[in-house]
Amino acid sequence: MTITQTDTAVLAVDGLRKIYNEGTDQANMAIDRVSFLVEKGEFVCIVGPSGAGKTTLLRCISGLAAPSAGSIAFEGEPLDSVPEQLGLVFQDYSRSLYPWFTNGKNVALPLAARGVPKSERAQRVTQALTSVGLGHVEKKYPWELSGGMQQRVAIARSLSYRPELLLMDEPFASVDAQTRFDLEDLILKVRRELGITVVLVTHDIDEAIYLSDRIVVLSKNPSVVKEVVTVPLGAERSQVETRSSETFLELRSHLLSLVMPNDD
Amino acid sequence: MSMPAHGWIRWILPSLTVLVVLLFWELVTAAGVVSPLQFPSMTDSLEALWREFGSERLWSAVGATMLGWLIGMVITIVLGLVVGTALAFNGFARRSAAPVIELFKAIPSIAILPLVILVLGSTLPMKVFLICFAAFWPFVIQVIYGVQSMDPVVLDTSRALGVRGPRRFFWVSIPSASPYLVTGMRIASAQALILSIVAEIVGGAEGIGRNILLAQNSGTTAYPTMYAYIIVAGLLGILLTGAFFLMERRVMHWHESQRNIRASSKVGRA
């Protein structure tokens, strides 16, 4: 990688390694050597066979877990905790949304932590909820909403403070298929409107192709980057046409051959 | 068969049971099965209770008992939350403190009563110290369990959102641990009431307990009054339990257990 590239990258992962229980008998290397760049405005998906250190990688690049070796830079700064300008969406919305707060209070939480004055918060909360297609749920509790709506609230919460980078860990894995399509289109729309950079971890190859500009394919445990696949599907995508296009199907079989466990 | 969902049945049945027990009491004393000198009749006891309800000394005794309970509970809860949370987050401190907590928890508070009376006398501080000693240990253990059992996703979320310091304590740790905290408070409250009355009976501090003892010492004619005060102590216990039950329903309305109760009562009504 050249210096100019690293400078413009929102996220630069270089030689990342993560070993759990390092130095004990149960030492387990989840990630061996992972390097990739995410440019500003890009949508990058991370895929890999189940058991590949996808979630581990996401925990490292979000600053929740410290890498054993290698470096991670967020906007050129080395990462040592979760940066203020980073949004994180977890798979399990029912646990990551706080049931003791209303949806409005949940969304306002990061705003309060960032010192946004109270008078401004209500307006920002409504704005964030509207941007994910929700209105009038501020006074309700998360558990009064459907799963898909709860994940929308979680997305709104991480958008409310206008992060530079949105990291998502299997965000649509716990909702039904129809809701999943809706949420995929929602995140594409949000990304287009806000010009936000997105990194999304998924085990679903179709989802990765449908959403991404580039796909980072991980090998199985311990993970290395097998290939970075560029997705030339353009900016406008639609569930019916994109998924049946020639390019989509070619990418699909290429990625499947990369991820299937019996070919190496 | 499921219980009929009519509200009045839920009140009538327990009231009937109480009535049956009271009648049985009256019969046993009236038939002379037990000596009325040791065991006054229900009517005499309730009459004494009625008389005491109209008197100043009952209410000042209740006030003194409740004051000890309240101060003891406030100290226990504040200290328990601070110490418990600190220990839950610090493994080294927790492992060091565990044997001390287990030891102090194992000492029945009544065992240190003579010592406390010796140092503090028959005073309110004596009562409060005893209450705290009985209530603090079980409560602090609940706080440690509660904070430790916090879902890792909940903690990760607070880190990802940048919620830290006092905000994290009040907005994340406390609500997340609250199922354990309310249980701990209920246990602490029962302990506090018991020790409050013990401190009054044995330690001679002002309150319901001392009035029980005074009535006992005033000869057989005052026995119904003694029973009246025993009943008052019981009623106080029921009142506190009920208050905690209502508080739990209000504060924990978001919790799964409360949601399930609401859901099942809705089905019952339909």
Interface residues (C-beta under 8 A of the other chain):
Chain A: S62 L64 S81 V82 E84 L86 G87 L88 F90 D92 R95 S96 Y98 P99 W100 F101 L109 P110 A112 A113 R114 Y141 W143 R157 S158
Chain B: D151 V153 V154 D156 T157 R159 A160 L161 G162 V163 R164 R167 W171 V172 P175 S176 S178 W254 H255 E256 R259
